[in-house]
Amino acid sequence: MAPSEALAIERLAAADVEGGLRLSDAARWNQTGDDWAHFIGAGDAFGIRDDRDGLIATAAALPYGAAVGWISMVLVDARHRHRGHATRLLAACVEALRSAGRTPVLDATPDGAAVYRQHGFVAGFAFERWQRDAAGSTRPSPAQADQGAERAAAVDARARDALVALDRSLWDLDRATLLRAFLARPSTRAWLAADASGFAVLRAGRRAEHLGPIVAASERSAIALLDGALAAAPGAVFIDVPMAAASLAAALGERGFVRQRSFIRMALGDTRALHASARAFALAGPEFG
């Protein structure tokens, strides 16, 4: 194998989806082939490979409008860690975003946050991943599910514009491309509140379905959207909830969810993206924000 210093950083192509999926599967992350195709097709995805093991490290940067970009998928094969690959790939993502005038933002674990602080990232709000396993899962009662159904309707093609516009109103982020990609997947289900004040998205993952984003005008509406979505998800579910959304966290505990781990939103430069909206009750996941 060539020395690590000689391993070039490459831009990933569609043929690298399987290699990326192998790395995220090894880390027990939840990304699908569709997710990897989005990172590669919609953003700047970078990788390092060697002759023996193929793709051994990755990172991706997604543009969210003109002002912000999202860094994620910083992965290194266990046999190739501690050789500076992650640092070099992070720098490539930062350069790709900053050269286009975008502020780099990411979601980090507490251990990762300590590393990102060394690179100048500052911390914003925290959130927690909650998990419900398929075995022994607690589904909403019929009354809870009916309440969720009464307050929301499945998203059709005409409602997608309303959902995207609502998401855009929450943050200094333009995630229209991402949300439309989610909604175009045959396995994705989404619900829009009857008054168009909120929505929920449920999409497939490798280990569990991911519930989020959930956007709502009130805690009660958020829990109704939660129950409507859970009624359609009999298996394992992940959901990422800002610490400020205590009522939704309590509802998750009542429905058989347990806390898995925490994350911290971080930015390099402009900190406006670090403030959580009071209407954001669940996120799209640390890989998407």
N, C-alpha and C positions, 0 to 999 in steps of 0.2 A: 504494500500500500504506500502511496506517496505521502510524504510528510504533510501534516495538516496545513502548514503554511502555503503549500502548493495547491491545495484544493480550491478551485475557483467557485465563486458564487455565480449561480446561473438563474435566469428567469425560468420559472416552471411553465410547462405547457400542458395541454389536455392529456397527453400521454402519461403525465405524472400523477394523475388522480389516484391511481392504485398505490403508488409509492407513498403519497401523503397519507392515504387511508391506513396503510400498514403502520406508519409511525403513530398516528392518533389512536389506533386500536391497541398498540403496544402500551401506550400511556393510559389506557382505559378511559379515554375521552369519548365524547358522544357524537362526533361529527360523522356525517354520511358522505357518500360519493358526491351527492348533489351539493353538499356544502363545499367540498374541495373544488368542484367544478366552478362554483361561484367565486371562491377566492382567486382562482387562476384566471377566470374569464372576465371578472368585473374589477379586479384590483391588480396590485403588483405582488406576485407571489415569488419568493426566492427560495433557492435550495442549494445544498452542497451534496455532492455524491462522490463516491470513490469506486474504483474498478471492481472491487470484490463485493461490496454490500449495496451498491446502487445508491438510492437517495437516503442520506443519513441525517439530514437536518433541514428544517424549513422555517420560514416566517412569512407572514402575509400582511399587506397594508391595503385596506379598502378605503376608497374615497367616499366621504359622506358630504356631498356638496362641495362648495368652493373653499370652506373654511376649516373643515375638520377631516381627519383620516383615522381609521381604526387599525391598530396593530394587534395581531393575534397569531395563533398557530406557531409559536416559537417552540419547536420540538427538536430534540436531538436523540438519536438512537443511543440506548444505554451503553453500547460498546464504544461510543465515540464522544462521550462527554468529557468536560474539563479540558477541552482543547481550544476554547475560544470561539467555537462555531456559533453559539447563540449570540454572543456579543457582536460578531461580525454581521450576522443576519439582522439583528436589531438595528444596527447602524445603517444597513441598506434600506430598511423600511423607513427609518427616520429621514434619511436623505431623499427617498422617493416622495415622501409627503411634504417635507419642507421645501423642496425644490419647486413644488407646485403651489406653495403658499398655504399649506394646510398645517394645522396644529395636530401633532400626534397624540392620540388618546388610547388608553388600553385599560383592561381590567386585570388585576394581579391578585394572586394569593398573598397572604401576609409574608411568606418567605420570599416570593418573587418581588414584592413591593420593596423590600430592603435592597435588592439588587437594582431595581429601576431607579430608586432614589439616588444611587451612586451615579446614574447617567443623567440626572437633572430632573427627573419626573417628580411632580408634587402630587400629594394625595387629596382626594375629594371624599365623596360619600362611600359608605360601606354597604354591602348587601350579602345575603346568605343564600346558598343553594339548599333547597329542601328536596327530599327524595321520598317517593312512595314506591315500595316494591310491589310487584305483581302478586306475590304470595302474601295473603293476609291483608291485602289492601282494603281500605275502607272507602266505599263509594258514597256520594251524597245520597241522602234519603230521597224517596220519590217526591216529597214536598219541596226539598231543596232543589232538586233537578228541575221540577216544574217551575219554580220561581225563576231559576236561571233562564229557562226556555221562554218564559213570558217576557222577560226583560231584554232578550236578544234574539236576533234571527241570523241564520247562516248567511255568510257573505256571498253575494253573487257578483257577477262582473260589474254591475253598475255601482255596487256598494264599495268596491275596492278603492275607488278614488277618494271616497269619504274617509276610509280607514287610513290611507296614506296621508291625506291632509291633516287628519287628527294627530297622527304620530309626529308630523312635521311641526305642529304647533307646540309640542312639549319641550323640544331641545333645540340647541343650535346645531342640529344634525339633519341632513337630508338623506333619509334611508329609503327613499322611494324604490330605487333599484333592488335593494335587498328585500323589501316587503313584497314587491311584485314577484320576485323570484320565489319566495316562500309560497305565495298564494297560487303560483302556477304549478306547483308540485301536486300530483294527483292524491298523495296521502295527506296533504295539509287540510285542516279544517279551521274555519275562523267564524267568529260571531261578532255582529255589530249591535250595540245597544239600540233599543227601539227608538230612542230620541237622538241617536247618532253621537252620543256624548262619550262613548267608550267602545272598546273592542277587546277580543281575546283571540290569540292565534295558537293553535296546537299543531306541531309538526313532528315528523318521524325522526328518531335518532338511532344510533347503533345500539345503545344500551337501554334507552328509555325514550318515550315521547317527551318533547320539550314543550311546556306550556308557558307561553310568553312571546311577545309582550302582552300584558294586560294593562289597558288604559281605562280609567273610569273617572267619573265626576265625583264619586263619593265612595266611602268604604263599603257601604251597603251594595252599591252597584258593582263594585269590584268582586265582592263575594258571590253575587248572583252570576256574574260572568264566569267566575271560577267553577261554580257548581254546574253550570250548563256545559262547560268544557269537560269537567271530570266525568259527567254522565256518559260522555262519548269516548272515554279513555279507561278501559278496564284493566290495562296492564301497568307497567312501571312508568312513572312520570317524574321528571325533574322540573323544578321551577325556581327562578332566581328572584328574590324579594328584597327590595331596599329595607334597611333596618328601620326606617321611619314608618314603614307600613306594618305596624305592630298588629293591627286588627286582622289583616290578611294572614300574617304568620300564625296568629292564634287559631284562625279558622283552619289552616293547614294541619296544625297539631290535632285538632278535633277530627280531622278526616284521615288520620293515619300516616301523615307525613312526619319525617324526622329531619333534623338539620344534618347536612352533610359536611359543608365547609363554608368559609367566608371569603369574600373578595373585596378589593379596594379599587375604586376608579381613580386613574392617574392621568395626568396630562403633562406635556413638555411645552411650556410656554403659556399661551392663553388659557386661563382657568375657567372660562365660562361653561365649558362642557362638564365641569366637575360638580355641578349643582343638580341635585335630583328634583324632578318635578313632583309636586304633591299629587299629581294625577297618574303617575307611573307606579303601578302596584306590582308589576312583574316585568322583567327585562327579557331581551331576546337571547341572552346568554353571554358569558364573558368573551366569547369569540366574535360576537356581533354588537354588543353594547345594548 
